[in-house]
Amino acid sequence: MLDALPLPKYHQIYLVLRQQLDEGRFDAGLPSELMLTKEFGVARVTVRKALERLVMEGRIVRAPGRGTTPATAPSPRNAVDTGALSHPALNGLLHSIVSAGLRTSVKVVECALLTAPELVAQTLQLPTDARVQKAVRVRSTRAGAVSHITTWVPEADAGGFGARELARQPILLLLEAAGVRIGRSTQQLSACLADATIARHLGVDVGSALLAVTRLVMDEDERPVQWLHGLYRPDRYRYEMQLSRVGDVDAKVWVGKTLHEPFH
């Protein structure tokens, strides 16, 4: 249900669809009004109002007999902020990865090799016809589901592992075992709303607020080797940093050290 947020239902639907458009999830077109009414459990007029707002913003185009399609393809720069958090020594965080894996269990929802969607190919700097491994996993603790993680890895780097291995080990460990020399990552944290699929996997209401993490991992040669989209329940996950001031008196800045953040 959409009543989890103090916002009009049409606005909640608008926010969810806008987020999905930004993620490039409707390359083949948006679902019909009837399908959206069933997904969100609302009247058709409510869905129509949300779609009208997206039309006004120039995000979608509606044509009789041709359905509803995205107006333009999202830019990978919007998906991964190049000025986001950077970790120059990911290897030092592998201990945190293993520790997180010991405290949680993983269900592999999907693991397949496929032709990279346009946005994925651009972000991973691959040819348009390149193949990638798409993996979707749900990580849980005894309290229940914590995160819904989608990763995209070039086929050449994912040849040594599949669904069985992904259920047992964090993906960065698998990449290193396959010979990838992890270098650094750029990361963006934001908020988003749960759609019907995510809500079902995480055990929350449609429209619930989630913490969203987007991470692009590079090897030591600055070649992208993994693109990750993580959605976290804020009541079961925390991101903790320790901040210190450094620099001259007239130019002190805050620098941070991650204390808690499970990489997957």
Backbone as CSV, one residue per row, in Angstrom:
resi,resn,N_x,N_y,N_z,CA_x,CA_y,CA_z,C_x,C_y,C_z
1,MET,0.840,-1.198,0.000,0.000,0.000,0.000,0.876,1.249,0.000
2,LEU,0.278,2.354,-0.480,1.035,3.597,-0.581,0.828,4.531,0.608
3,ASP,0.073,4.091,1.608,-0.246,4.988,2.708,0.903,5.150,3.695
4,ALA,2.053,4.521,3.424,3.175,4.601,4.356,3.789,5.992,4.393
5,LEU,3.566,6.812,3.376,4.141,8.150,3.321,3.037,9.202,3.378
6,PRO,3.289,10.347,4.070,2.295,11.411,4.162,2.261,12.260,2.901
7,LEU,2.074,11.627,1.741,2.036,12.310,0.458,0.820,11.809,-0.312
8,PRO,0.249,12.636,-1.209,-0.843,12.153,-2.061,-0.396,10.917,-2.831
9,LYS,-1.311,9.985,-3.037,-0.935,8.727,-3.690,-0.374,8.953,-5.088
10,TYR,-0.966,9.901,-5.834,-0.461,10.129,-7.187,0.983,10.602,-7.151
11,HIS,1.328,11.399,-6.108,2.686,11.925,-5.996,3.660,10.810,-5.636
12,GLN,3.223,9.873,-4.807,4.073,8.739,-4.472,4.361,7.900,-5.717
13,ILE,3.325,7.675,-6.524,3.506,6.914,-7.767,4.435,7.658,-8.707
14,TYR,4.243,8.953,-8.796,5.115,9.792,-9.635,6.566,9.660,-9.213
15,LEU,6.840,9.686,-7.899,8.209,9.592,-7.408,8.826,8.229,-7.730
16,VAL,8.051,7.161,-7.568,8.557,5.819,-7.864,8.867,5.688,-9.349
17,LEU,7.950,6.143,-10.209,8.159,6.032,-11.649,9.314,6.909,-12.112
18,ARG,9.439,8.077,-11.540,10.550,8.963,-11.909,11.885,8.315,-11.568
19,GLN,11.951,7.688,-10.399,13.167,6.983,-9.999,13.480,5.847,-10.973
20,GLN,12.468,5.081,-11.348,12.679,3.966,-12.268,13.101,4.461,-13.648
21,LEU,12.563,5.591,-14.083,12.984,6.180,-15.352,14.451,6.582,-15.296
22,ASP,14.875,7.178,-14.187,16.267,7.585,-14.032,17.204,6.381,-14.054
23,GLU,16.704,5.221,-13.620,17.511,4.006,-13.600,17.518,3.300,-14.959
24,GLY,16.753,3.824,-15.914,16.718,3.206,-17.233,15.950,1.906,-17.291
25,ARG,14.934,1.761,-16.447,14.220,0.495,-16.359,13.059,0.375,-17.341
26,PHE,12.785,1.429,-18.119,11.644,1.391,-19.030,12.077,1.612,-20.480
27,ASP,13.224,1.051,-20.853,13.698,1.225,-22.227,12.690,0.710,-23.244
28,ALA,11.951,-0.332,-22.898,10.970,-0.919,-23.811,9.587,-0.290,-23.658
29,GLY,9.468,0.742,-22.813,8.177,1.376,-22.590,7.649,1.137,-21.195
30,LEU,6.822,2.052,-20.719,6.230,1.925,-19.389,5.066,0.948,-19.407
31,PRO,4.743,0.359,-18.258,3.550,-0.489,-18.183,2.292,0.324,-18.496
32,SER,1.233,-0.366,-18.877,-0.022,0.318,-19.179,-0.641,0.875,-17.906
33,GLU,-1.605,1.788,-18.075,-2.293,2.348,-16.921,-2.940,1.244,-16.091
34,LEU,-3.523,0.257,-16.761,-4.191,-0.837,-16.046,-3.190,-1.627,-15.211
35,MET,-2.019,-1.903,-15.785,-0.993,-2.642,-15.043,-0.499,-1.845,-13.848
36,LEU,-0.368,-0.537,-14.022,0.093,0.304,-12.911,-0.955,0.398,-11.805
37,THR,-2.236,0.420,-12.171,-3.277,0.458,-11.130,-3.238,-0.806,-10.290
38,LYS,-2.967,-1.942,-10.931,-2.877,-3.204,-10.179,-1.621,-3.237,-9.315
39,GLU,-0.516,-2.723,-9.854,0.739,-2.740,-9.104,0.657,-1.881,-7.855
40,PHE,0.079,-0.681,-7.976,0.047,0.247,-6.853,-1.235,0.166,-6.030
41,GLY,-2.229,-0.567,-6.534,-3.480,-0.704,-5.787,-4.261,0.581,-5.671
42,VAL,-4.342,1.350,-6.755,-5.045,2.634,-6.740,-5.988,2.710,-7.938
43,ALA,-6.776,3.772,-7.988,-7.688,3.988,-9.113,-6.910,4.465,-10.333
44,ARG,-7.514,4.254,-11.499,-6.836,4.623,-12.747,-6.589,6.115,-12.836
45,VAL,-7.500,6.917,-12.285,-7.331,8.365,-12.350,-6.096,8.812,-11.562
46,THR,-5.766,8.061,-10.501,-4.579,8.394,-9.706,-3.310,8.140,-10.504
47,VAL,-3.254,6.994,-11.197,-2.104,6.685,-12.043,-1.970,7.712,-13.161
48,ARG,-3.115,8.073,-13.761,-3.095,9.018,-14.876,-2.542,10.373,-14.440
49,LYS,-2.879,10.781,-13.229,-2.385,12.059,-12.728,-0.869,12.030,-12.553
50,ALA,-0.341,10.885,-12.078,1.107,10.750,-11.918,1.805,10.788,-13.280
51,LEU,1.219,10.107,-14.265,1.802,10.095,-15.605,1.752,11.477,-16.245
52,GLU,0.677,12.213,-16.000,0.561,13.556,-16.559,1.668,14.467,-16.039
53,ARG,2.029,14.287,-14.786,3.114,15.108,-14.239,4.437,14.769,-14.909
54,LEU,4.669,13.480,-15.176,5.895,13.070,-15.864,5.930,13.619,-17.288
55,VAL,4.758,13.696,-17.932,4.673,14.283,-19.275,5.026,15.765,-19.217
56,MET,4.478,16.467,-18.228,4.731,17.907,-18.084,6.220,18.183,-17.869
57,GLU,6.904,17.280,-17.194,8.323,17.466,-16.927,9.191,17.033,-18.112
58,GLY,8.560,16.488,-19.147,9.316,16.053,-20.315,10.047,14.740,-20.123
59,ARG,9.619,13.938,-19.147,10.290,12.671,-18.873,9.722,11.517,-19.685
60,ILE,8.459,11.599,-20.079,7.844,10.531,-20.860,7.040,11.127,-22.009
61,VAL,6.768,10.283,-22.998,5.956,10.669,-24.148,4.818,9.671,-24.264
62,ARG,3.586,10.163,-24.387,2.417,9.292,-24.500,1.808,9.476,-25.893
63,ALA,1.624,8.375,-26.607,1.065,8.425,-27.953,-0.037,7.376,-28.076
64,PRO,-1.231,7.765,-28.543,-2.334,6.816,-28.700,-1.930,5.645,-29.586
65,GLY,-2.168,4.449,-29.098,-1.859,3.250,-29.855,-0.406,2.817,-29.798
66,ARG,0.467,3.660,-29.213,1.898,3.335,-29.148,2.402,3.244,-27.722
67,GLY,1.538,3.526,-26.763,1.921,3.407,-25.361,2.713,4.593,-24.846
68,THR,3.380,4.373,-23.728,4.141,5.414,-23.045,5.614,5.034,-23.028
69,THR,6.475,5.943,-23.457,7.906,5.656,-23.542,8.701,6.781,-22.888
70,PRO,9.937,6.482,-22.444,10.800,7.536,-21.896,11.104,8.576,-22.976
71,ALA,11.164,9.842,-22.577,11.447,10.903,-23.544,12.896,10.865,-23.990
72,THR,13.811,10.644,-23.057,15.240,10.578,-23.368,15.865,9.521,-22.496
73,ALA,17.008,8.991,-22.946,17.742,8.012,-22.145,18.530,8.734,-21.069
74,PRO,18.549,8.211,-19.814,19.317,8.850,-18.757,20.809,8.777,-19.026
75,SER,21.511,9.749,-18.511,22.963,9.787,-18.676,23.638,9.047,-17.547
76,PRO,24.687,8.276,-17.827,25.390,7.587,-16.765,25.999,8.538,-15.755
77,ARG,26.247,9.775,-16.146,26.769,10.739,-15.179,25.742,11.022,-14.099
78,ASN,24.439,10.968,-14.450,23.409,11.155,-13.443,23.335,9.970,-12.503
79,ALA,23.662,8.790,-13.002,23.543,7.582,-12.198,24.724,7.420,-11.244
80,VAL,25.912,7.838,-11.651,27.084,7.712,-10.804,27.771,9.060,-10.732
81,ASP,27.710,9.683,-9.599,28.297,11.004,-9.401,29.809,10.874,-9.292
82,THR,30.541,11.477,-10.239,31.989,11.347,-10.235,32.625,12.101,-9.079
83,GLY,31.865,12.911,-8.390,32.423,13.592,-7.231,32.005,12.958,-5.930
84,ALA,31.460,11.742,-6.000,30.971,11.068,-4.809,32.133,10.505,-4.006
85,LEU,31.780,9.800,-2.927,32.780,9.212,-2.066,33.755,8.339,-2.849
86,SER,35.018,8.406,-2.529,36.013,7.597,-3.211,36.840,6.834,-2.192
87,HIS,37.094,5.543,-2.458,37.899,4.710,-1.585,39.149,4.283,-2.332
88,PRO,40.302,4.906,-2.091,41.516,4.578,-2.837,42.099,3.224,-2.495
89,ALA,41.674,2.621,-1.398,42.244,1.328,-1.000,41.133,0.376,-0.594
90,LEU,40.412,-0.130,-1.566,39.313,-1.034,-1.265,39.791,-2.301,-0.585
91,ASN,41.015,-2.746,-0.874,41.497,-3.979,-0.280,41.476,-3.922,1.240
92,GLY,41.652,-2.751,1.807,41.624,-2.618,3.247,40.258,-2.819,3.844
93,LEU,39.208,-2.828,2.986,37.848,-3.001,3.470,37.342,-4.424,3.287
94,LEU,38.177,-5.304,2.737,37.707,-6.667,2.506,37.393,-7.390,3.810
95,HIS,38.057,-7.023,4.876,37.727,-7.625,6.169,36.282,-7.317,6.551
96,SER,35.839,-6.078,6.269,34.452,-5.710,6.561,33.481,-6.526,5.719
97,ILE,33.869,-6.816,4.475,33.012,-7.600,3.604,32.789,-8.989,4.184
98,VAL,33.894,-9.630,4.570,33.802,-10.986,5.097,32.999,-10.996,6.383
99,SER,33.233,-10.004,7.248,32.508,-9.937,8.512,31.010,-9.792,8.281
100,ALA,30.644,-8.932,7.323,29.226,-8.753,7.020,28.620,-10.047,6.495
101,GLY,29.386,-10.768,5.654,28.882,-12.024,5.105,28.630,-13.065,6.171
102,LEU,29.449,-13.089,7.228,29.267,-14.059,8.297,28.028,-13.764,9.125
103,ARG,27.600,-12.509,9.143,26.449,-12.135,9.966,25.139,-12.158,9.185
104,THR,25.196,-12.381,7.902,23.986,-12.324,7.084,23.909,-13.531,6.156
105,SER,22.722,-13.736,5.607,22.521,-14.775,4.602,22.099,-14.106,3.299
106,VAL,22.332,-14.801,2.187,22.062,-14.229,0.867,21.169,-15.160,0.066
107,LYS,20.161,-14.583,-0.562,19.326,-15.303,-1.520,19.582,-14.703,-2.894
108,VAL,20.009,-15.525,-3.834,20.242,-15.062,-5.204,18.918,-15.132,-5.959
109,VAL,18.370,-13.978,-6.277,17.083,-13.888,-6.967,17.256,-14.094,-8.466
110,GLU,18.368,-13.597,-9.006,18.625,-13.680,-10.444,20.122,-13.664,-10.690
111,CYS,20.567,-14.462,-11.635,21.955,-14.434,-12.072,21.980,-14.900,-13.519
112,ALA,22.323,-13.985,-14.431,22.244,-14.320,-15.852,23.257,-13.505,-16.641
113,LEU,23.726,-14.083,-17.753,24.549,-13.366,-18.711,23.649,-12.840,-19.809
114,LEU,23.753,-11.559,-20.100,22.904,-10.949,-21.112,23.608,-9.777,-21.766
115,THR,23.047,-9.295,-22.864,23.592,-8.113,-23.529,23.353,-6.898,-22.644
116,ALA,24.377,-6.115,-22.434,24.283,-4.984,-21.511,23.287,-3.953,-22.015
117,PRO,22.316,-3.531,-21.169,21.475,-2.390,-21.531,22.344,-1.162,-21.804
118,GLU,21.811,-0.225,-22.541,22.598,0.925,-22.991,23.283,1.645,-21.832
119,LEU,22.541,1.930,-20.774,23.110,2.675,-19.654,24.207,1.882,-18.956
120,VAL,24.011,0.574,-18.830,25.022,-0.279,-18.192,26.289,-0.306,-19.037
121,ALA,26.141,-0.461,-20.353,27.305,-0.480,-21.240,28.077,0.832,-21.161
122,GLN,27.375,1.946,-21.139,28.040,3.248,-21.061,28.791,3.392,-19.734
123,THR,28.155,2.993,-18.653,28.769,3.155,-17.339,29.994,2.271,-17.175
124,LEU,29.930,1.038,-17.679,31.062,0.117,-17.581,32.051,0.291,-18.729
125,GLN,31.789,1.276,-19.602,32.671,1.585,-20.729,32.872,0.360,-21.627
126,LEU,31.744,-0.260,-21.984,31.756,-1.448,-22.822,31.122,-1.150,-24.176
127,PRO,31.422,-1.951,-25.205,30.730,-1.812,-26.488,29.239,-2.068,-26.312
128,THR,28.434,-1.561,-27.236,26.977,-1.665,-27.104,26.477,-3.098,-27.145
129,ASP,27.247,-3.998,-27.770,26.808,-5.393,-27.855,27.505,-6.292,-26.839
130,ALA,28.192,-5.696,-25.867,28.926,-6.475,-24.870,27.964,-7.223,-23.949
131,ARG,28.439,-8.352,-23.431,27.643,-9.129,-22.498,28.132,-8.893,-21.073
132,VAL,27.186,-8.914,-20.139,27.492,-8.693,-18.734,26.752,-9.719,-17.890
133,GLN,27.251,-9.899,-16.686,26.519,-10.713,-15.712,25.668,-9.783,-14.854
134,LYS,24.369,-10.026,-14.856,23.470,-9.304,-13.962,23.112,-10.234,-12.812
135,ALA,23.339,-9.776,-11.601,23.006,-10.568,-10.419,22.143,-9.741,-9.482
136,VAL,21.089,-10.344,-8.984,20.191,-9.697,-8.017,20.170,-10.562,-6.766
137,ARG,20.498,-9.952,-5.646,20.559,-10.694,-4.392,19.831,-9.940,-3.286
138,VAL,19.270,-10.685,-2.360,18.641,-10.117,-1.161,19.421,-10.622,0.043
139,ARG,19.960,-9.685,0.817,20.735,-10.056,2.008,19.873,-9.865,3.249
140,SER,19.926,-10.836,4.161,19.059,-10.819,5.338,19.838,-11.127,6.608
141,THR,19.291,-10.664,7.722,19.766,-11.047,9.047,18.638,-11.828,9.722
142,ARG,18.823,-12.161,10.981,17.761,-12.869,11.701,16.492,-12.036,11.789
143,ALA,16.643,-10.704,11.735,15.474,-9.823,11.819,14.685,-9.781,10.522
144,GLY,15.309,-10.229,9.418,14.634,-10.196,8.119,15.509,-9.560,7.057
145,ALA,14.916,-9.291,5.896,15.654,-8.736,4.762,16.223,-7.363,5.099
146,VAL,17.453,-7.127,4.656,18.139,-5.856,4.892,18.329,-5.084,3.590
147,SER,18.757,-5.789,2.532,19.125,-5.080,1.314,18.758,-5.866,0.066
148,HIS,18.535,-5.119,-1.005,18.287,-5.677,-2.336,19.389,-5.132,-3.227
149,ILE,20.275,-6.013,-3.698,21.477,-5.597,-4.405,21.443,-6.083,-5.843
150,THR,21.630,-5.167,-6.787,21.755,-5.525,-8.199,23.153,-5.142,-8.661
151,THR,23.881,-6.104,-9.235,25.230,-5.828,-9.714,25.345,-6.186,-11.191
152,TRP,26.172,-5.403,-11.895,26.481,-5.639,-13.298,27.991,-5.771,-13.409
153,VAL,28.463,-6.881,-13.987,29.897,-7.159,-14.110,30.185,-7.588,-15.543
154,PRO,31.249,-7.060,-16.187,31.602,-7.521,-17.532,31.761,-9.037,-17.565
155,GLU,31.318,-9.652,-18.653,31.346,-11.116,-18.761,32.749,-11.670,-18.524
156,ALA,33.768,-10.997,-19.031,35.138,-11.492,-18.886,35.572,-11.582,-17.431
157,ASP,35.013,-10.716,-16.574,35.395,-10.709,-15.163,34.519,-11.623,-14.314
158,ALA,33.383,-12.032,-14.839,32.446,-12.847,-14.072,32.476,-14.312,-14.480
159,GLY,33.462,-14.686,-15.316,33.494,-16.052,-15.826,33.738,-17.111,-14.768
160,GLY,34.316,-16.723,-13.627,34.656,-17.710,-12.607,33.622,-17.929,-11.536
161,PHE,32.481,-17.249,-11.616,31.480,-17.449,-10.560,30.071,-17.252,-11.099
162,GLY,29.128,-17.889,-10.396,27.721,-17.819,-10.763,26.856,-17.728,-9.534
163,ALA,25.614,-18.184,-9.635,24.653,-18.044,-8.542,25.116,-18.749,-7.272
164,ARG,25.680,-19.953,-7.424,26.108,-20.699,-6.232,27.174,-19.937,-5.465
165,GLU,28.169,-19.414,-6.164,29.247,-18.684,-5.495,28.753,-17.367,-4.912
166,LEU,27.842,-16.684,-5.626,27.312,-15.412,-5.141,26.509,-15.581,-3.857
167,ALA,25.933,-16.752,-3.654,25.171,-17.009,-2.432,26.085,-17.260,-1.243
168,ARG,27.374,-17.523,-1.524,28.296,-17.898,-0.455,29.310,-16.819,-0.105
169,GLN,29.701,-16.005,-1.102,30.755,-15.029,-0.859,30.383,-13.664,-1.416
170,PRO,30.882,-12.578,-0.803,30.693,-11.235,-1.358,31.335,-11.145,-2.739
171,ILE,30.764,-10.346,-3.606,31.192,-10.317,-5.005,32.597,-9.753,-5.168
172,LEU,33.029,-8.837,-4.310,34.381,-8.304,-4.454,35.433,-9.380,-4.186
173,LEU,35.142,-10.270,-3.255,36.063,-11.374,-3.010,36.117,-12.299,-4.219
174,LEU,34.973,-12.527,-4.846,34.924,-13.381,-6.032,35.692,-12.747,-7.191
175,LEU,35.567,-11.424,-7.330,36.304,-10.739,-8.384,37.808,-10.845,-8.156
176,GLU,38.237,-10.656,-6.923,39.670,-10.766,-6.637,40.164,-12.191,-6.863
177,ALA,39.341,-13.176,-6.501,39.726,-14.572,-6.733,39.836,-14.868,-8.227
178,ALA,39.073,-14.120,-9.046,39.120,-14.306,-10.500,40.273,-13.557,-11.142
179,GLY,41.079,-12.868,-10.323,42.252,-12.187,-10.846,42.102,-10.691,-11.029
180,VAL,40.947,-10.124,-10.679,40.746,-8.681,-10.803,41.474,-7.977,-9.659
181,ARG,42.269,-6.979,-9.998,42.995,-6.205,-8.989,42.191,-4.939,-8.690
182,ILE,41.414,-4.992,-7.612,40.510,-3.897,-7.262,41.302,-2.639,-6.939
183,GLY,40.877,-1.513,-7.504,41.558,-0.250,-7.266,40.780,0.682,-6.355
184,ARG,39.773,1.320,-6.900,38.989,2.293,-6.120,37.531,2.223,-6.541
185,SER,36.698,3.011,-5.856,35.290,3.073,-6.248,34.773,4.487,-6.068
186,THR,33.755,4.837,-6.810,32.992,6.057,-6.564,31.619,5.620,-6.087
187,GLN,31.067,6.365,-5.171,29.832,5.938,-4.521,28.914,7.116,-4.277
188,GLN,27.633,6.874,-4.422,26.621,7.899,-4.182,25.550,7.345,-3.271
189,LEU,25.186,8.093,-2.244,24.113,7.719,-1.334,22.949,8.677,-1.523
190,SER,21.747,8.127,-1.576,20.555,8.955,-1.716,19.370,8.209,-1.108
191,ALA,18.185,8.723,-1.324,16.966,8.070,-0.845,16.076,7.750,-2.031
192,CYS,15.261,6.717,-1.900,14.323,6.364,-2.959,13.105,5.705,-2.338
193,LEU,12.123,5.391,-3.179,10.887,4.761,-2.726,10.791,3.350,-3.278
194,ALA,10.268,2.447,-2.497,10.162,1.044,-2.889,9.028,0.835,-3.886
195,ASP,9.349,0.184,-5.019,8.286,-0.210,-5.940,7.738,-1.568,-5.480
196,ALA,6.840,-2.132,-6.266,6.162,-3.359,-5.834,7.140,-4.520,-5.686
197,THR,8.077,-4.650,-6.622,9.025,-5.768,-6.568,9.954,-5.643,-5.371
198,ILE,10.539,-4.463,-5.190,11.459,-4.247,-4.074,10.730,-4.394,-2.747
199,ALA,9.516,-3.869,-2.674,8.733,-3.958,-1.440,8.508,-5.412,-1.049
200,ARG,8.234,-6.256,-2.029,7.992,-7.675,-1.750,9.253,-8.342,-1.213
201,HIS,10.393,-8.039,-1.803,11.635,-8.676,-1.370,12.095,-8.187,0.004
202,LEU,11.879,-6.912,0.306,12.362,-6.354,1.566,11.314,-6.365,2.674
203,GLY,10.087,-6.784,2.343,9.054,-6.870,3.363,8.575,-5.518,3.858
204,VAL,8.472,-4.543,2.931,7.986,-3.207,3.285,6.803,-2.860,2.390
205,ASP,6.141,-1.752,2.675,5.032,-1.293,1.849,5.550,-0.612,0.588
206,VAL,4.803,-0.701,-0.484,5.127,0.053,-1.699,5.149,1.544,-1.356
207,GLY,6.168,2.242,-1.803,6.291,3.659,-1.495,7.082,3.950,-0.238
208,SER,7.542,2.900,0.474,8.348,3.119,1.679,9.703,3.723,1.314
209,ALA,10.210,4.564,2.181,11.504,5.199,1.946,12.640,4.210,2.195
210,LEU,13.605,4.181,1.283,14.762,3.313,1.393,16.039,4.125,1.194
211,LEU,17.137,3.616,1.726,18.448,4.193,1.448,18.976,3.560,0.169
212,ALA,19.391,4.380,-0.783,19.892,3.885,-2.065,21.391,4.153,-2.176
213,VAL,22.136,3.136,-2.570,23.579,3.242,-2.764,23.900,2.855,-4.204
214,THR,24.607,3.705,-4.916,25.096,3.403,-6.255,26.616,3.434,-6.207
215,ARG,27.245,2.353,-6.676,28.699,2.263,-6.560,29.294,1.752,-7.867
216,LEU,30.340,2.413,-8.349,31.092,1.967,-9.508,32.496,1.609,-9.044
217,VAL,32.888,0.345,-9.255,34.189,-0.147,-8.807,35.126,-0.261,-10.003
218,MET,36.337,0.258,-9.847,37.353,0.188,-10.890,38.518,-0.694,-10.449
219,ASP,39.231,-1.250,-11.434,40.449,-1.981,-11.092,41.612,-1.001,-11.026
220,GLU,42.818,-1.531,-10.837,43.978,-0.656,-10.659,44.322,0.117,-11.928
221,ASP,43.794,-0.312,-13.076,44.016,0.389,-14.336,42.866,1.332,-14.676
222,GLU,41.997,1.609,-13.686,40.854,2.508,-13.874,39.814,1.954,-14.842
223,ARG,39.749,0.647,-14.979,38.731,0.015,-15.816,37.544,-0.380,-14.942
224,PRO,36.320,0.054,-15.272,35.158,-0.329,-14.461,34.950,-1.842,-14.492
225,VAL,34.788,-2.442,-13.308,34.612,-3.893,-13.219,33.311,-4.276,-12.517
226,GLN,32.642,-3.320,-11.920,31.365,-3.626,-11.267,30.547,-2.351,-11.097
227,TRP,29.251,-2.447,-11.415,28.312,-1.361,-11.131,27.250,-1.939,-10.221
228,LEU,27.041,-1.306,-9.090,26.151,-1.833,-8.052,25.057,-0.843,-7.720
229,HIS,23.844,-1.371,-7.587,22.709,-0.602,-7.078,22.199,-1.320,-5.840
230,GLY,22.281,-0.669,-4.696,21.823,-1.278,-3.455,20.683,-0.488,-2.832
231,LEU,19.647,-1.189,-2.417,18.514,-0.575,-1.726,18.422,-1.191,-0.338
232,TYR,18.423,-0.350,0.688,18.516,-0.808,2.068,17.332,-0.331,2.905
233,ARG,16.858,-1.207,3.780,15.858,-0.800,4.770,16.546,0.063,5.816
234,PRO,16.133,1.309,6.011,16.828,2.184,6.955,16.689,1.747,8.407
235,ASP,15.687,0.896,8.703,15.526,0.437,10.081,16.434,-0.747,10.400
236,ARG,17.129,-1.295,9.374,17.994,-2.456,9.606,19.409,-2.244,9.079
237,TYR,19.729,-1.031,8.706,21.038,-0.766,8.115,21.509,0.604,8.548
238,ARG,22.827,0.734,8.746,23.381,2.048,9.060,24.695,2.224,8.320
239,TYR,24.984,3.458,8.001,26.261,3.818,7.368,26.939,4.788,8.316
240,GLU,28.077,4.406,8.882,28.721,5.187,9.928,30.110,5.610,9.498
241,MET,30.440,6.888,9.728,31.758,7.399,9.400,32.312,8.193,10.577
242,GLN,33.630,8.228,10.661,34.315,9.051,11.647,34.968,10.210,10.927
243,LEU,34.662,11.441,11.318,35.155,12.634,10.636,36.236,13.324,11.459
244,SER,37.268,13.810,10.771,38.360,14.537,11.418,38.671,15.780,10.600
245,ARG,39.076,16.849,11.275,39.451,18.067,10.575,40.944,18.063,10.336
246,VAL,41.333,18.370,9.095,42.751,18.415,8.755,43.030,19.682,7.962
247,GLY,44.299,20.045,7.843,44.671,21.218,7.060,45.121,22.379,7.927
248,ASP,45.478,23.477,7.251,45.904,24.681,7.964,44.721,25.333,8.654
249,VAL,45.022,26.258,9.520,43.986,26.942,10.285,42.966,27.598,9.373
250,ASP,43.445,28.213,8.286,42.550,28.941,7.380,41.896,28.043,6.335
251,ALA,42.260,26.776,6.299,41.722,25.895,5.266,41.492,24.487,5.793
252,LYS,40.860,24.388,6.944,40.578,23.074,7.516,39.382,22.441,6.805
253,VAL,39.491,21.150,6.544,38.399,20.422,5.897,38.121,19.153,6.681
254,TRP,36.937,18.620,6.468,36.564,17.364,7.101,36.935,16.201,6.191
255,VAL,37.596,15.199,6.726,37.864,13.961,6.001,37.241,12.820,6.793
256,GLY,36.805,11.805,6.078,36.073,10.750,6.745,36.708,9.388,6.590
257,LYS,36.431,8.532,7.555,36.846,7.146,7.533,35.627,6.284,7.809
258,THR,35.342,5.378,6.892,34.163,4.523,7.046,34.376,3.571,8.220
259,LEU,33.395,3.548,9.134,33.454,2.640,10.271,32.560,1.421,10.052
260,HIS,31.454,1.623,9.350,30.525,0.510,9.126,29.843,0.679,7.793
261,GLU,30.090,-0.257,6.903,29.389,-0.244,5.611,29.679,-1.546,4.890
262,PRO,28.703,-2.445,4.808,28.946,-3.733,4.165,29.008,-3.621,2.645
263,PHE,30.155,-3.914,2.063,30.260,-4.012,0.610,29.769,-5.381,0.199
264,HIS,29.151,-5.453,-0.985,28.598,-6.731,-1.451,29.176,-7.060,-2.817
